[in-house]
């Protein structure tokens, strides 16, 4: 048994460790927020994503219980909005290579907030469809342009860190927004739903205002102006000027991500692995309620576990992934973790409730770490394998892949895991592991590649 002095010493040591941890946290926050670009993006994200969190929490219930849409109509509205987001993902990056990314991001995210307010005034299927498509289009196009800001606003070794910080802030803000939405859910009246939607949209607009403080260095550099070619007599040689302009356009078009097979393959494989979000959002809830003896409350508990772990580990586990080789390695590790998580999810079927709960928690933890690592690897590769002259277009293509993934994931997950049981989960495990292996192979080859990155 410890003496009183020993116990006191251990207590002092524990207090010192706690104080040291708090000091490190304060230093980290102060250092991270010293960068004006990151500070501005964090402010904008924190405010606007609270609004999105409010809306995400009440969307389906608002459509079905307040507007009176059927389940099918609500699904059509959400699917159509996601479809518009696919086109917006590339368009936002493409525009950010031509005009001021900060002004574009502000304008489109503010419009997204205004359309979010517009939900409060819809009363039927058609108006909900129009507002949903327009709102998601502008919100996505603004988010895509923001990716170009990150690509240009930070040095290569800081970009992944910035994405990790912003993702952490996003998770916290959405969780806070969901808590605020609980007020409307508790009251349950139409005016409560509509009032909270107005609050959510207003927060989206207020968050966009902070983007106007971004420095000019986040905008695309001005394209080189072709100087007029003069003849010996001093007149302008129009044919030479036209030829020079054509050469400039050819060089610009040659740098398109659509001419970069390696980047297109990276975007495709990342989108395939990105369907792991569909496992969390669709597969896991349906599996728990239809195939296991675990209580339905486990859906909420596992989502809380996921959010908590992402907030804690996303930033530290993203360190070093700006290095292509490291990004490939963590993606491969994510592939193994995700494949294992799929099998463990499958094993929870038919078990006693308490045992199923334990198995599901293990699967969710493995899944979450796969998510954290895969995101870190994807960010690093998406930045490092892109042509810096067309950063916006490259980030747009990469984001478009994830938008398509979000559309396809519910269908794939339902057709495999939910319909086929263990065999379906095994298929998903193979898909995730295969896509991770492909991404790791791209990273490995890129570290040994010699020559230009853009295909002629």
TIMARFI-772211 format. One record per residue (C-alpha): x, y, z; residue in one letter. Coordinates in nm, 3 decimals, always signed. Example, Ala and Ser with C-alpha at 12.3 -4.5 7.8 and 13.67 -1.06 7.14 Angstrom:
<nodes>
<node east="+1.230" north="-0.450" up="+0.780" type="A"/>
<node east="+1.367" north="-0.106" up="+0.714" type="S"/>
</nodes>
This chain:
<nodes>
<node east="+0.000" north="+0.000" up="+0.000" type="X"/>
<node east="+0.134" north="+0.345" up="-0.096" type="X"/>
<node east="+0.235" north="+0.584" up="+0.181" type="X"/>
<node east="+0.065" north="+0.921" up="+0.207" type="X"/>
<node east="+0.384" north="+1.092" up="+0.082" type="X"/>
<node east="+0.402" north="+0.861" up="-0.221" type="X"/>
<node east="+0.037" north="+0.923" up="-0.301" type="X"/>
<node east="+0.093" north="+1.297" up="-0.273" type="X"/>
<node east="+0.396" north="+1.276" up="-0.504" type="X"/>
<node east="+0.197" north="+1.081" up="-0.763" type="X"/>
<node east="-0.082" north="+1.336" up="-0.739" type="X"/>
<node east="+0.165" north="+1.618" up="-0.803" type="X"/>
<node east="+0.315" north="+1.431" up="-1.100" type="X"/>
<node east="-0.032" north="+1.375" up="-1.246" type="X"/>
<node east="-0.118" north="+1.743" up="-1.208" type="X"/>
<node east="+0.210" north="+1.839" up="-1.375" type="X"/>
<node east="+0.134" north="+1.608" up="-1.667" type="X"/>
<node east="-0.213" north="+1.756" up="-1.707" type="X"/>
<node east="-0.073" north="+2.108" up="-1.696" type="X"/>
<node east="+0.191" north="+2.011" up="-1.953" type="X"/>
<node east="-0.075" north="+1.869" up="-2.184" type="X"/>
<node east="-0.284" north="+2.185" up="-2.154" type="X"/>
<node east="+0.023" north="+2.396" up="-2.226" type="X"/>
<node east="+0.098" north="+2.192" up="-2.539" type="X"/>
<node east="-0.264" north="+2.231" up="-2.650" type="X"/>
<node east="-0.254" north="+2.608" up="-2.601" type="X"/>
<node east="+0.076" north="+2.633" up="-2.794" type="X"/>
<node east="-0.067" north="+2.422" up="-3.076" type="X"/>
<node east="-0.381" north="+2.633" up="-3.102" type="X"/>
<node east="-0.184" north="+2.959" up="-3.089" type="X"/>
<node east="+0.064" north="+2.839" up="-3.353" type="X"/>
<node east="-0.206" north="+2.709" up="-3.584" type="X"/>
<node east="-0.412" north="+3.026" up="-3.560" type="X"/>
<node east="-0.111" north="+3.250" up="-3.626" type="X"/>
<node east="-0.155" north="+3.197" up="-3.999" type="X"/>
<node east="-0.410" north="+3.455" up="-4.125" type="X"/>
<node east="-0.543" north="+3.222" up="-4.396" type="X"/>
<node east="-0.606" north="+2.934" up="-4.155" type="X"/>
<node east="-0.749" north="+3.167" up="-3.892" type="X"/>
<node east="-0.997" north="+3.309" up="-4.143" type="X"/>
<node east="-1.094" north="+2.968" up="-4.280" type="X"/>
<node east="-1.143" north="+2.829" up="-3.930" type="X"/>
<node east="-1.370" north="+3.121" up="-3.839" type="X"/>
<node east="-1.575" north="+3.087" up="-4.157" type="X"/>
<node east="-1.599" north="+2.709" up="-4.122" type="X"/>
<node east="-1.693" north="+2.715" up="-3.754" type="X"/>
<node east="-1.983" north="+2.954" up="-3.809" type="X"/>
<node east="-2.118" north="+2.820" up="-4.139" type="X"/>
<node east="-2.096" north="+2.450" up="-4.048" type="X"/>
<node east="-2.297" north="+2.506" up="-3.731" type="X"/>
<node east="-2.575" north="+2.612" up="-3.965" type="X"/>
<node east="-2.526" north="+2.306" up="-4.181" type="X"/>
<node east="-2.528" north="+2.085" up="-3.874" type="X"/>
<node east="-2.864" north="+2.231" up="-3.775" type="X"/>
<node east="-3.007" north="+2.156" up="-4.117" type="X"/>
<node east="-2.857" north="+1.806" up="-4.153" type="X"/>
<node east="-3.020" north="+1.705" up="-3.827" type="X"/>
<node east="-3.373" north="+1.803" up="-3.930" type="X"/>
<node east="-3.373" north="+1.767" up="-4.312" type="X"/>
<node east="-3.562" north="+1.440" up="-4.353" type="X"/>
<node east="-3.811" north="+1.513" up="-4.074" type="X"/>
<node east="-3.874" north="+1.861" up="-4.213" type="X"/>
<node east="-3.946" north="+1.719" up="-4.558" type="X"/>
<node east="-4.173" north="+1.441" up="-4.437" type="X"/>
<node east="-4.345" north="+1.577" up="-4.124" type="X"/>
<node east="-4.366" north="+1.950" up="-4.197" type="X"/>
<node east="-4.385" north="+1.982" up="-4.577" type="X"/>
<node east="-4.564" north="+1.649" up="-4.612" type="X"/>
<node east="-4.341" north="+1.481" up="-4.868" type="X"/>
<node east="-4.341" north="+1.105" up="-4.898" type="X"/>
<node east="-4.023" north="+0.911" up="-4.825" type="X"/>
<node east="-3.971" north="+0.862" up="-5.198" type="X"/>
<node east="-4.012" north="+1.232" up="-5.272" type="X"/>
<node east="-3.766" north="+1.324" up="-4.997" type="X"/>
<node east="-3.514" north="+1.077" up="-5.142" type="X"/>
<node east="-3.560" north="+1.229" up="-5.490" type="X"/>
<node east="-3.499" north="+1.579" up="-5.354" type="X"/>
<node east="-3.178" north="+1.475" up="-5.177" type="X"/>
<node east="-3.052" north="+1.271" up="-5.474" type="X"/>
<node east="-3.118" north="+1.554" up="-5.719" type="X"/>
<node east="-2.938" north="+1.801" up="-5.493" type="X"/>
<node east="-2.640" north="+1.565" up="-5.477" type="X"/>
<node east="-2.643" north="+1.539" up="-5.856" type="X"/>
<node east="-2.612" north="+1.915" up="-5.889" type="X"/>
<node east="-2.325" north="+1.898" up="-5.642" type="X"/>
<node east="-2.129" north="+1.672" up="-5.879" type="X"/>
<node east="-2.119" north="+1.937" up="-6.152" type="X"/>
<node east="-2.054" north="+2.213" up="-5.900" type="X"/>
<node east="-1.746" north="+2.037" up="-5.760" type="X"/>
<node east="-1.548" north="+2.077" up="-6.081" type="X"/>
<node east="-1.697" north="+2.412" up="-6.178" type="X"/>
<node east="-1.589" north="+2.574" up="-5.850" type="X"/>
<node east="-1.227" north="+2.475" up="-5.898" type="X"/>
<node east="-1.233" north="+2.570" up="-6.266" type="X"/>
<node east="-1.362" north="+2.918" up="-6.185" type="X"/>
<node east="-1.107" north="+2.959" up="-5.905" type="X"/>
<node east="-0.827" north="+2.930" up="-6.164" type="X"/>
<node east="-0.968" north="+3.225" up="-6.356" type="X"/>
<node east="-1.110" north="+3.469" up="-6.101" type="X"/>
<node east="-1.056" north="+3.564" up="-5.740" type="X"/>
<node east="-1.103" north="+3.245" up="-5.537" type="X"/>
<node east="-1.181" north="+3.436" up="-5.216" type="X"/>
<node east="-1.454" north="+3.647" up="-5.378" type="X"/>
<node east="-1.601" north="+3.345" up="-5.554" type="X"/>
<node east="-1.602" north="+3.143" up="-5.234" type="X"/>
<node east="-1.769" north="+3.423" up="-5.042" type="X"/>
<node east="-2.033" north="+3.482" up="-5.309" type="X"/>
<node east="-2.128" north="+3.118" up="-5.357" type="X"/>
<node east="-2.125" north="+3.021" up="-4.990" type="X"/>
<node east="-2.335" north="+3.327" up="-4.908" type="X"/>
<node east="-2.581" north="+3.225" up="-5.180" type="X"/>
<node east="-2.586" north="+2.874" up="-5.034" type="X"/>
<node east="-2.682" north="+3.025" up="-4.698" type="X"/>
<node east="-2.958" north="+3.235" up="-4.855" type="X"/>
<node east="-3.105" north="+2.933" up="-5.030" type="X"/>
<node east="-3.088" north="+2.748" up="-4.700" type="X"/>
<node east="-3.307" north="+3.023" up="-4.554" type="X"/>
<node east="-3.537" north="+2.966" up="-4.851" type="X"/>
<node east="-3.622" north="+2.619" up="-4.718" type="X"/>
<node east="-3.826" north="+2.789" up="-4.446" type="X"/>
<node east="-4.073" north="+2.908" up="-4.710" type="X"/>
<node east="-4.120" north="+2.591" up="-4.917" type="X"/>
<node east="-4.450" north="+2.407" up="-4.898" type="X"/>
<node east="-4.448" north="+2.139" up="-5.169" type="X"/>
<node east="-4.232" north="+1.893" up="-5.360" type="X"/>
<node east="-4.143" north="+2.122" up="-5.652" type="X"/>
<node east="-4.032" north="+2.418" up="-5.441" type="X"/>
<node east="-3.830" north="+2.186" up="-5.214" type="X"/>
<node east="-3.663" north="+2.032" up="-5.520" type="X"/>
<node east="-3.568" north="+2.371" up="-5.667" type="X"/>
<node east="-3.436" north="+2.512" up="-5.339" type="X"/>
<node east="-3.241" north="+2.192" up="-5.260" type="X"/>
<node east="-3.073" north="+2.177" up="-5.601" type="X"/>
<node east="-2.983" north="+2.547" up="-5.607" type="X"/>
<node east="-2.867" north="+2.554" up="-5.245" type="X"/>
<node east="-2.647" north="+2.247" up="-5.275" type="X"/>
<node east="-2.508" north="+2.369" up="-5.608" type="X"/>
<node east="-2.389" north="+2.700" up="-5.465" type="X"/>
<node east="-2.269" north="+2.551" up="-5.137" type="X"/>
<node east="-2.066" north="+2.285" up="-5.322" type="X"/>
<node east="-1.922" north="+2.526" up="-5.575" type="X"/>
<node east="-1.810" north="+2.749" up="-5.288" type="X"/>
<node east="-1.657" north="+2.454" up="-5.103" type="X"/>
<node east="-1.471" north="+2.351" up="-5.418" type="X"/>
<node east="-1.328" north="+2.700" up="-5.465" type="X"/>
<node east="-1.222" north="+2.687" up="-5.100" type="X"/>
<node east="-1.008" north="+2.380" up="-5.180" type="X"/>
<node east="-0.821" north="+2.591" up="-5.435" type="X"/>
<node east="-0.763" north="+2.850" up="-5.161" type="X"/>
<node east="-0.606" north="+2.583" up="-4.941" type="X"/>
<node east="-0.388" north="+2.461" up="-5.227" type="X"/>
<node east="-0.251" north="+2.811" up="-5.288" type="X"/>
<node east="-0.269" north="+2.964" up="-4.942" type="X"/>
<node east="-0.032" north="+2.725" up="-4.764" type="X"/>
<node east="+0.314" north="+2.583" up="-4.823" type="X"/>
<node east="+0.322" north="+2.214" up="-4.926" type="X"/>
<node east="+0.405" north="+2.097" up="-4.574" type="X"/>
<node east="+0.114" north="+2.294" up="-4.425" type="X"/>
<node east="-0.173" north="+2.215" up="-4.662" type="X"/>
<node east="-0.268" north="+1.876" up="-4.520" type="X"/>
<node east="-0.244" north="+2.018" up="-4.167" type="X"/>
<node east="-0.485" north="+2.295" up="-4.269" type="X"/>
<node east="-0.732" north="+2.043" up="-4.414" type="X"/>
<node east="-0.709" north="+1.834" up="-4.098" type="X"/>
<node east="-0.774" north="+2.135" up="-3.874" type="X"/>
<node east="-1.069" north="+2.242" up="-4.087" type="X"/>
<node east="-1.216" north="+1.892" up="-4.085" type="X"/>
<node east="-1.187" north="+1.883" up="-3.707" type="X"/>
<node east="-1.361" north="+2.220" up="-3.681" type="X"/>
<node east="-1.628" north="+2.100" up="-3.924" type="X"/>
<node east="-1.705" north="+1.793" up="-3.712" type="X"/>
<node east="-1.728" north="+1.999" up="-3.395" type="X"/>
<node east="-1.949" north="+2.262" up="-3.557" type="X"/>
<node east="-2.186" north="+2.010" up="-3.713" type="X"/>
<node east="-2.218" north="+1.834" up="-3.378" type="X"/>
<node east="-2.298" north="+2.167" up="-3.213" type="X"/>
<node east="-2.549" north="+2.246" up="-3.487" type="X"/>
<node east="-2.717" north="+1.910" up="-3.436" type="X"/>
<node east="-2.749" north="+1.994" up="-3.067" type="X"/>
<node east="-2.913" north="+2.327" up="-3.151" type="X"/>
<node east="-3.151" north="+2.147" up="-3.389" type="X"/>
<node east="-3.267" north="+1.936" up="-3.097" type="X"/>
<node east="-3.460" north="+2.242" up="-2.978" type="X"/>
<node east="-3.677" north="+2.239" up="-3.290" type="X"/>
<node east="-3.712" north="+1.861" up="-3.272" type="X"/>
<node east="-3.825" north="+1.885" up="-2.910" type="X"/>
<node east="-4.085" north="+2.154" up="-2.983" type="X"/>
<node east="-4.197" north="+1.972" up="-3.296" type="X"/>
<node east="-4.409" north="+2.249" up="-3.450" type="X"/>
<node east="-4.382" north="+2.381" up="-3.805" type="X"/>
<node east="-4.284" north="+2.730" up="-3.692" type="X"/>
<node east="-4.004" north="+2.586" up="-3.475" type="X"/>
<node east="-3.862" north="+2.396" up="-3.772" type="X"/>
<node east="-3.885" north="+2.698" up="-4.002" type="X"/>
<node east="-3.736" north="+2.934" up="-3.742" type="X"/>
<node east="-3.438" north="+2.708" up="-3.681" type="X"/>
<node east="-3.383" north="+2.679" up="-4.059" type="X"/>
<node east="-3.368" north="+3.059" up="-4.085" type="X"/>
<node east="-3.110" north="+3.056" up="-3.806" type="X"/>
<node east="-2.911" north="+2.790" up="-3.992" type="X"/>
<node east="-2.910" north="+2.986" up="-4.319" type="X"/>
<node east="-2.818" north="+3.309" up="-4.143" type="X"/>
<node east="-2.518" north="+3.138" up="-3.987" type="X"/>
<node east="-2.415" north="+3.023" up="-4.336" type="X"/>
<node east="-2.421" north="+3.381" up="-4.464" type="X"/>
<node east="-2.235" north="+3.514" up="-4.158" type="X"/>
<node east="-1.969" north="+3.247" up="-4.199" type="X"/>
<node east="-1.915" north="+3.351" up="-4.560" type="X"/>
<node east="-1.849" north="+3.712" up="-4.458" type="X"/>
<node east="-1.527" north="+3.609" up="-4.284" type="X"/>
<node east="-1.387" north="+3.490" up="-4.619" type="X"/>
<node east="-1.357" north="+3.850" up="-4.737" type="X"/>
<node east="-1.062" north="+3.889" up="-4.496" type="X"/>
<node east="-0.850" north="+3.636" up="-4.686" type="X"/>
<node east="-0.527" north="+3.780" up="-4.831" type="X"/>
<node east="-0.483" north="+3.819" up="-5.206" type="X"/>
<node east="-0.219" north="+3.544" up="-5.220" type="X"/>
<node east="-0.491" north="+3.276" up="-5.215" type="X"/>
<node east="-0.610" north="+3.387" up="-5.559" type="X"/>
<node east="-0.478" north="+3.231" up="-5.878" type="X"/>
<node east="-0.174" north="+3.415" up="-6.017" type="X"/>
<node east="-0.252" north="+3.628" up="-6.321" type="X"/>
<node east="-0.197" north="+3.443" up="-6.645" type="X"/>
<node east="+0.101" north="+3.563" up="-6.845" type="X"/>
<node east="+0.013" north="+3.837" up="-7.092" type="X"/>
<node east="+0.137" north="+3.772" up="-7.442" type="X"/>
<node east="+0.343" north="+4.075" up="-7.542" type="X"/>
<node east="+0.277" north="+4.211" up="-7.893" type="X"/>
<node east="+0.541" north="+4.116" up="-8.149" type="X"/>
<node east="+0.667" north="+4.408" up="-8.356" type="X"/>
<node east="+0.820" north="+4.407" up="-8.700" type="X"/>
<node east="+1.140" north="+4.590" up="-8.795" type="X"/>
<node east="+0.932" north="+4.894" up="-8.890" type="X"/>
<node east="+0.766" north="+4.905" up="-8.547" type="X"/>
<node east="+0.422" north="+4.780" up="-8.648" type="X"/>
<node east="+0.254" north="+4.492" up="-8.463" type="X"/>
<node east="+0.296" north="+4.151" up="-8.623" type="X"/>
<node east="-0.059" north="+4.022" up="-8.583" type="X"/>
<node east="+0.015" north="+3.673" up="-8.713" type="X"/>
<node east="+0.297" north="+3.626" up="-8.463" type="X"/>
<node east="+0.077" north="+3.763" up="-8.183" type="X"/>
<node east="-0.199" north="+3.519" up="-8.270" type="X"/>
<node east="+0.049" north="+3.231" up="-8.281" type="X"/>
<node east="+0.183" north="+3.326" up="-7.938" type="X"/>
<node east="-0.170" north="+3.348" up="-7.798" type="X"/>
<node east="-0.254" north="+3.005" up="-7.939" type="X"/>
<node east="+0.063" north="+2.861" up="-7.785" type="X"/>
<node east="-0.034" north="+3.010" up="-7.447" type="X"/>
<node east="-0.382" north="+2.858" up="-7.468" type="X"/>
<node east="-0.238" north="+2.520" up="-7.570" type="X"/>
<node east="-0.007" north="+2.522" up="-7.270" type="X"/>
<node east="-0.297" north="+2.615" up="-7.041" type="X"/>
<node east="-0.520" north="+2.341" up="-7.183" type="X"/>
<node east="-0.235" north="+2.089" up="-7.169" type="X"/>
<node east="-0.227" north="+2.141" up="-6.794" type="X"/>
<node east="-0.591" north="+2.033" up="-6.758" type="X"/>
<node east="-0.650" north="+1.753" up="-6.503" type="X"/>
<node east="-0.852" north="+1.578" up="-6.773" type="X"/>
<node east="-0.522" north="+1.524" up="-6.958" type="X"/>
<node east="-0.352" north="+1.376" up="-6.651" type="X"/>
<node east="-0.432" north="+1.000" up="-6.643" type="X"/>
<node east="-0.250" north="+0.948" up="-6.315" type="X"/>
<node east="-0.453" north="+1.213" up="-6.136" type="X"/>
<node east="-0.779" north="+1.089" up="-6.287" type="X"/>
<node east="-0.701" north="+0.737" up="-6.164" type="X"/>
<node east="-0.612" north="+0.873" up="-5.820" type="X"/>
<node east="-0.944" north="+1.061" up="-5.810" type="X"/>
<node east="-1.137" north="+0.749" up="-5.915" type="X"/>
<node east="-0.972" north="+0.521" up="-5.660" type="X"/>
<node east="-1.010" north="+0.782" up="-5.385" type="X"/>
<node east="-1.378" north="+0.815" up="-5.472" type="X"/>
<node east="-1.419" north="+0.438" up="-5.446" type="X"/>
<node east="-1.256" north="+0.432" up="-5.104" type="X"/>
<node east="-1.464" north="+0.737" up="-5.013" type="X"/>
<node east="-1.771" north="+0.515" up="-5.022" type="X"/>
<node east="-1.669" north="+0.417" up="-4.668" type="X"/>
<node east="-1.871" north="+0.724" up="-4.565" type="X"/>
<node east="-2.174" north="+0.543" up="-4.706" type="X"/>
<node east="-2.098" north="+0.250" up="-4.478" type="X"/>
<node east="-2.116" north="+0.482" up="-4.177" type="X"/>
<node east="-2.420" north="+0.680" up="-4.292" type="X"/>
<node east="-2.628" north="+0.404" up="-4.452" type="X"/>
<node east="-2.479" north="+0.059" up="-4.402" type="X"/>
<node east="-2.411" north="+0.068" up="-4.031" type="X"/>
<node east="-2.755" north="+0.202" up="-3.925" type="X"/>
<node east="-2.943" north="-0.043" up="-4.150" type="X"/>
<node east="-2.725" north="-0.334" up="-4.043" type="X"/>
<node east="-2.779" north="-0.264" up="-3.673" type="X"/>
<node east="-3.156" north="-0.234" up="-3.708" type="X"/>
<node east="-3.212" north="-0.527" up="-3.947" type="X"/>
<node east="-2.940" north="-0.786" up="-3.882" type="X"/>
<node east="-2.820" north="-0.753" up="-3.522" type="X"/>
<node east="-2.967" north="-0.780" up="-3.174" type="X"/>
<node east="-2.802" north="-0.456" up="-3.066" type="X"/>
<node east="-3.038" north="-0.177" up="-2.956" type="X"/>
<node east="-3.113" north="+0.094" up="-3.211" type="X"/>
<node east="-2.952" north="+0.355" up="-2.986" type="X"/>
<node east="-2.617" north="+0.205" up="-3.094" type="X"/>
<node east="-2.655" north="+0.397" up="-3.420" type="X"/>
<node east="-2.626" north="+0.727" up="-3.234" type="X"/>
<node east="-2.356" north="+0.594" up="-3.000" type="X"/>
<node east="-2.134" north="+0.478" up="-3.285" type="X"/>
<node east="-2.175" north="+0.810" up="-3.465" type="X"/>
<node east="-2.065" north="+0.986" up="-3.145" type="X"/>
<node east="-1.765" north="+0.751" up="-3.121" type="X"/>
<node east="-1.677" north="+0.833" up="-3.481" type="X"/>
<node east="-1.704" north="+1.208" up="-3.437" type="X"/>
<node east="-1.505" north="+1.205" up="-3.113" type="X"/>
<node east="-1.219" north="+1.002" up="-3.257" type="X"/>
<node east="-1.203" north="+1.214" up="-3.571" type="X"/>
<node east="-1.182" north="+1.532" up="-3.364" type="X"/>
<node east="-0.906" north="+1.388" up="-3.146" type="X"/>
<node east="-0.692" north="+1.211" up="-3.406" type="X"/>
<node east="-0.741" north="+1.378" up="-3.745" type="X"/>
<node east="-0.476" north="+1.647" up="-3.696" type="X"/>
<node east="-0.201" north="+1.437" up="-3.531" type="X"/>
<node east="-0.249" north="+1.142" up="-3.769" type="X"/>
<node east="-0.227" north="+1.374" up="-4.072" type="X"/>
<node east="+0.129" north="+1.482" up="-3.990" type="X"/>
<node east="+0.379" north="+1.396" up="-4.262" type="X"/>
<node east="+0.124" north="+1.297" up="-4.526" type="X"/>
<node east="+0.230" north="+1.586" up="-4.748" type="X"/>
<node east="+0.510" north="+1.342" up="-4.836" type="X"/>
<node east="+0.389" north="+1.124" up="-5.122" type="X"/>
<node east="+0.548" north="+0.805" up="-4.993" type="X"/>
<node east="+0.399" north="+0.855" up="-4.645" type="X"/>
<node east="+0.058" north="+0.933" up="-4.793" type="X"/>
<node east="+0.069" north="+0.604" up="-4.986" type="X"/>
<node east="+0.162" north="+0.408" up="-4.674" type="X"/>
<node east="-0.112" north="+0.550" up="-4.453" type="X"/>
<node east="-0.367" north="+0.488" up="-4.730" type="X"/>
<node east="-0.259" north="+0.124" up="-4.749" type="X"/>
<node east="-0.297" north="+0.097" up="-4.371" type="X"/>
<node east="-0.641" north="+0.255" up="-4.402" type="X"/>
<node east="-0.731" north="-0.010" up="-4.660" type="X"/>
<node east="-0.645" north="-0.296" up="-4.425" type="X"/>
<node east="-0.833" north="-0.132" up="-4.137" type="X"/>
<node east="-1.142" north="-0.072" up="-4.350" type="X"/>
<node east="-1.141" north="-0.429" up="-4.484" type="X"/>
<node east="-1.112" north="-0.562" up="-4.129" type="X"/>
<node east="-1.391" north="-0.329" up="-4.011" type="X"/>
<node east="-1.624" north="-0.466" up="-4.281" type="X"/>
<node east="-1.565" north="-0.823" up="-4.166" type="X"/>
<node east="-1.613" north="-0.731" up="-3.800" type="X"/>
<node east="-1.937" north="-0.547" up="-3.881" type="X"/>
<node east="-2.058" north="-0.867" up="-4.051" type="X"/>
<node east="-1.968" north="-1.081" up="-3.750" type="X"/>
<node east="-2.206" north="-0.884" up="-3.527" type="X"/>
<node east="-2.511" north="-1.046" up="-3.688" type="X"/>
<node east="-2.700" north="-1.292" up="-3.470" type="X"/>
<node east="-2.488" north="-1.240" up="-3.159" type="X"/>
<node east="-2.640" north="-1.175" up="-2.816" type="X"/>
<node east="-2.709" north="-0.805" up="-2.768" type="X"/>
<node east="-2.419" north="-0.733" up="-2.530" type="X"/>
<node east="-2.172" north="-0.922" up="-2.750" type="X"/>
<node east="-2.302" north="-0.749" up="-3.064" type="X"/>
<node east="-2.251" north="-0.411" up="-2.895" type="X"/>
<node east="-1.886" north="-0.493" up="-2.822" type="X"/>
<node east="-1.824" north="-0.618" up="-3.176" type="X"/>
<node east="-1.990" north="-0.313" up="-3.332" type="X"/>
<node east="-1.782" north="-0.074" up="-3.122" type="X"/>
<node east="-1.462" north="-0.254" up="-3.233" type="X"/>
<node east="-1.573" north="-0.231" up="-3.596" type="X"/>
<node east="-1.663" north="+0.138" up="-3.563" type="X"/>
<node east="-1.327" north="+0.223" up="-3.406" type="X"/>
<node east="-1.137" north="+0.045" up="-3.685" type="X"/>
<node east="-1.361" north="+0.213" up="-3.942" type="X"/>
<node east="-1.298" north="+0.556" up="-3.792" type="X"/>
<node east="-0.921" north="+0.519" up="-3.797" type="X"/>
<node east="-0.947" north="+0.400" up="-4.158" type="X"/>
<node east="-1.146" north="+0.716" up="-4.232" type="X"/>
<node east="-0.892" north="+0.943" up="-4.060" type="X"/>
<node east="-0.590" north="+0.786" up="-4.233" type="X"/>
<node east="-0.754" north="+0.766" up="-4.576" type="X"/>
<node east="-0.849" north="+1.133" up="-4.562" type="X"/>
<node east="-0.497" north="+1.234" up="-4.462" type="X"/>
<node east="-0.346" north="+1.031" up="-4.745" type="X"/>
<node east="-0.598" north="+1.156" up="-4.999" type="X"/>
<node east="-0.534" north="+1.520" up="-4.912" type="X"/>
<node east="-0.159" north="+1.481" up="-4.940" type="X"/>
<node east="-0.173" north="+1.307" up="-5.278" type="X"/>
<node east="-0.442" north="+1.536" up="-5.418" type="X"/>
<node east="-0.221" north="+1.837" up="-5.350" type="X"/>
<node east="+0.121" north="+1.695" up="-5.434" type="X"/>
<node east="+0.025" north="+1.522" up="-5.761" type="X"/>
<node east="-0.161" north="+1.825" up="-5.897" type="X"/>
<node east="-0.021" north="+2.084" up="-6.134" type="X"/>
<node east="+0.016" north="+2.400" up="-5.921" type="X"/>
<node east="-0.073" north="+2.617" up="-6.222" type="X"/>
<node east="-0.420" north="+2.461" up="-6.232" type="X"/>
<node east="-0.470" north="+2.396" up="-5.861" type="X"/>
<node east="-0.838" north="+2.486" up="-5.873" type="X"/>
<node east="-0.926" north="+2.257" up="-6.163" type="X"/>
<node east="-0.733" north="+1.969" up="-6.008" type="X"/>
<node east="-0.904" north="+2.008" up="-5.671" type="X"/>
<node east="-1.234" north="+2.037" up="-5.856" type="X"/>
<node east="-1.183" north="+1.703" up="-6.030" type="X"/>
<node east="-1.080" north="+1.539" up="-5.705" type="X"/>
<node east="-1.382" north="+1.679" up="-5.524" type="X"/>
<node east="-1.612" north="+1.573" up="-5.805" type="X"/>
<node east="-1.502" north="+1.214" up="-5.751" type="X"/>
<node east="-1.616" north="+1.231" up="-5.389" type="X"/>
<node east="-1.948" north="+1.387" up="-5.495" type="X"/>
<node east="-2.010" north="+1.094" up="-5.731" type="X"/>
<node east="-1.905" north="+0.858" up="-5.453" type="X"/>
<node east="-2.166" north="+1.009" up="-5.221" type="X"/>
<node east="-2.433" north="+0.939" up="-5.483" type="X"/>
<node east="-2.325" north="+0.580" up="-5.551" type="X"/>
<node east="-2.242" north="+0.470" up="-5.196" type="X"/>
<node east="-2.597" north="+0.415" up="-5.064" type="X"/>
<node east="-2.682" north="+0.199" up="-5.365" type="X"/>
<node east="-2.364" north="-0.010" up="-5.344" type="X"/>
<node east="-2.376" north="-0.057" up="-4.968" type="X"/>
<node east="-2.742" north="-0.161" up="-4.976" type="X"/>
<node east="-2.684" north="-0.403" up="-5.267" type="X"/>
<node east="-2.390" north="-0.571" up="-5.094" type="X"/>
<node east="-2.383" north="-0.561" up="-4.714" type="X"/>
<node east="-2.755" north="-0.522" up="-4.648" type="X"/>
<node east="-2.885" north="-0.756" up="-4.918" type="X"/>
<node east="-2.613" north="-1.025" up="-4.911" type="X"/>
<node east="-2.506" north="-1.020" up="-4.547" type="X"/>
<node east="-2.157" north="-1.158" up="-4.475" type="X"/>
<node east="-2.081" north="-1.216" up="-4.843" type="X"/>
<node east="-2.174" north="-0.855" up="-4.920" type="X"/>
<node east="-1.952" north="-0.722" up="-4.642" type="X"/>
<node east="-1.669" north="-0.935" up="-4.783" type="X"/>
<node east="-1.724" north="-0.778" up="-5.126" type="X"/>
<node east="-1.699" north="-0.433" up="-4.969" type="X"/>
<node east="-1.380" north="-0.536" up="-4.788" type="X"/>
<node east="-1.223" north="-0.639" up="-5.119" type="X"/>
<node east="-1.334" north="-0.314" up="-5.287" type="X"/>
<node east="-1.184" north="-0.096" up="-5.013" type="X"/>
<node east="-0.862" north="-0.293" up="-4.993" type="X"/>
<node east="-0.824" north="-0.295" up="-5.372" type="X"/>
<node east="-0.876" north="+0.080" up="-5.405" type="X"/>
<node east="-0.626" north="+0.147" up="-5.125" type="X"/>
<node east="-0.373" north="-0.081" up="-5.294" type="X"/>
<node east="-0.418" north="+0.112" up="-5.620" type="X"/>
<node east="-0.367" north="+0.447" up="-5.446" type="X"/>
<node east="-0.055" north="+0.317" up="-5.270" type="X"/>
<node east="+0.080" north="+0.196" up="-5.606" type="X"/>
<node east="+0.027" north="+0.542" up="-5.759" type="X"/>
<node east="+0.211" north="+0.698" up="-5.466" type="X"/>
<node east="+0.497" north="+0.449" up="-5.495" type="X"/>
<node east="+0.538" north="+0.512" up="-5.868" type="X"/>
<node east="+0.514" north="+0.887" up="-5.818" type="X"/>
<node east="+0.806" north="+0.886" up="-5.575" type="X"/>
<node east="+1.021" north="+0.721" up="-5.843" type="X"/>
<node east="+0.880" north="+0.905" up="-6.143" type="X"/>
<node east="+1.107" north="+1.109" up="-6.364" type="X"/>
<node east="+0.991" north="+1.374" up="-6.605" type="X"/>
<node east="+0.686" north="+1.600" up="-6.642" type="X"/>
<node east="+0.367" north="+1.519" up="-6.460" type="X"/>
<node east="+0.132" north="+1.640" up="-6.734" type="X"/>
<node east="+0.059" north="+1.417" up="-7.031" type="X"/>
<node east="+0.114" north="+1.565" up="-7.374" type="X"/>
</nodes>
